[in-house]
């Protein structure tokens, strides 16, 4: 079986997709996995700006059918590599229009589709997730509750929702991404550096906070198959 295709989505801005994508890239590269970033957030390519110089990367427009075709061809050309796709807001529209190009190719590619759906505590995060699962029924969807928006118990709307049960029934896991200090995330975005770079370049106190966060993230991802 080839390496997985990892989508990071949420289909709305401001939920923390970029940091979640960086966390996944940091986790995979720390294990010496062959990883390639596909940046599809053309309006705010923050992940590519931080990681484009340290991992192989491609920028693709998934609003266009050619983008989906080119992306599938990338997957086909490099079976050993795990592809991490950072998606933009509005991605549900593109998935609904063109997602079948990927879905129809998965069997021949011999790859698993793994989606990490990042949510805040608002209802539209869940509605968008339901719509995505209808458009992209293959693979498994894991939900990341972004700790920036509060402790796990504060995600009551999601915890009590039918969509959480639907995620569980198709093999998905509900995860909690701990909050990272603003001063550290500001450094990642302002200095355009990777998490691994920040772990060596920031001041001692900031590095200590970051390393504790990385340890928590590693424990989080150990609950899923990547």
N, C-alpha and C positions, 0 to 999 in steps of 0.2 A: 504494500500500500504506500502511495506517495505521501509526502508531507501535506498537512492541512492548508486550506485557504481560510484565513482569519479576517472576518469583517468586523470593524468596530463602528458602531452606528448609534443612532438615537433620533435621527431625522429632525432635530431641532438644534438651534444654537444655544450655547451656554450651559449644556449639561455636563461638560467635562470630557468629551470624546478625545480631545487632543492629549490630555494627560493620561487617559486610559490607554491610548495607543502607545504613548511613550513608555508606559509601564510594561506593556506587553513586549515591546521591542527590547527593553532593558532585561526583562526576565529571560527571553529567548536567547539573546546574545550572551548573557552571563553563563548560559549552559553550552556555549560554543555551537549553537545551532546555525545552520545556513539560513539566513533571513533576508528577505527583500521587501522594502516598503513600496507600496503603491499609494501615492498621494492623489486623492480625487477631490479634495476640498480646494478648489482653485481660488476661491475668494479669500480664504484664510489658511494658507498652507503652512501652519505653524510647525507641524511635525516634520515636514520636509526641511524646513529652515534649520531645525535642530539636528535632524538625523541624516539629511541628504549627503553629508560629507563623510559619514561613518559607516553607513550600510548602503548596499546597492539600492537604488530607488528609481522609480518611474513616476511621472506625472501624467495622469489620464483623465479625460473628461467623460464621466459616466452619464452625463446628460445626453450624449450622442450615442447612437447605436454602434458606431465605429469604435467607441471607447470600450464597450463591452466585448466586442470581437477581438480587439487588440489585447485586452486583459486576459481573455481565455487563451489566446495564443502564447502569451507570456507564461501562463501556468503550464501549458503543454510543453514548452521548450525547456523547462527546468524542473523536472519532477522532484529532485532531492530538496529543493528549497521551500521553506515555509513562507508564504506570502501574507503580509499584513496590510490590509486595505483600510486606510483612514477615509471615512466617507463624510460628505458635507451635510449640512442641513438640507432638507427637501429630498433626501436620498430615496424616500419611499416612492416618490413619483417616478424616478428613474428605474427603481427595482420593479415597479408595476409594469412599466412600459417595455423594459428590455431584459429583466432578470431571467427570463426563460432561456436566453442565450447561454448563461452560466449553468442554470439548472439542467438543461438538456445535455451539457457537456461533462457533468460530474462523473458519470459512470465510466465514460471513456478515459477521462483524466485519471480515474482511480483515486480521487481525492475526497476528503471529508470537508464539508463546509461548516465552519464554526463561527457563530456570530456572538459578539459581546455587545449587548444593548445597554447603554448607559442611561440611567434615569435620574431625574430629580424627584421631588415629592408631589408634582402636579399631575392632574388627571390626563393631560394631553400626552405625557410620556407613555402612559399605558395604552391609550388609544392608538398612538402611532406604532407601538410595539405589536398590538393586535393586527393592525393593517400590514405590517411587515411580515408577520408570520403567515398571513394569508397569501401574500405575494411570493414569499420565498419559503415554501413548506419543506424543502429538503434540509438535511443537516440538523444541527442542534443550536439552540439559542440559550446563552447564559445571560443573566441580567446582573448588571453592576449597579448597585445603589451607591451613588457618589457621596462620600462622607462630608464633602463640603457643605451639603444641605442638611446635615444633622446626623445624630446617632441612629443606629439601625432601627430602634423602636419607633422613631419618628416617621418611618416609611410605612405608616399604617395603611394608607390607601392601596399601596402595592401588596403589602402582606396579607390583606384581607380580600384581595381581588381574584376573580376567576382566572385572570391572565397568569397569575403566579402558578396556579394549579396546572394550567395548560403548558407552561414552561416545564414544570416538573414532569408531566406526563410524557413529553417528547424527549426526556433525558437531560433537560437543562438544569442548571444550578443557579441559585440566587447568591450573589457575592456582595461583599461590602468593601469598597475601596476607601481606606482611611484618608482623612483630610491631611493635606500636606501644607505646612506653614506657607503663608502668602509670600514671605520673603524668599523662600526657596523656589516656589513656582515662578515668581517674578524673575529670578535669575535665569531660569531655564528659557523663558520666553524673551527676555531682554537681551541676554548674552548669546542666544541661539546655540546652546550647548546641550549635549545629551545628559541623561541622568548619571551615567558612569563618569562623564567629565566633571559634572558638578560634585560628585562624591570625592573628587581629588582636588578640585580648585576652590571650592568655597571655604569660608573661614570655619574654624574647628567646631564651633557650636552648631552652625548650619549643617555641616557635614554629619554631625551626630544625629541631628533630627532627620536628615535625609536617609541615613543608613537604617535607622529604626523603621522608617516608612518602607524602605526597600525590603526589609525582613518581613514586614507584615504583608506586603504585596506578594512576595515569594510564597508565603504560607497560603495566601488566597488562591493563587494560580495552581497550587499543588492539588486543589480539589477538583480540577478539571483536566481533561486529556488534551494536551496541545502537541 
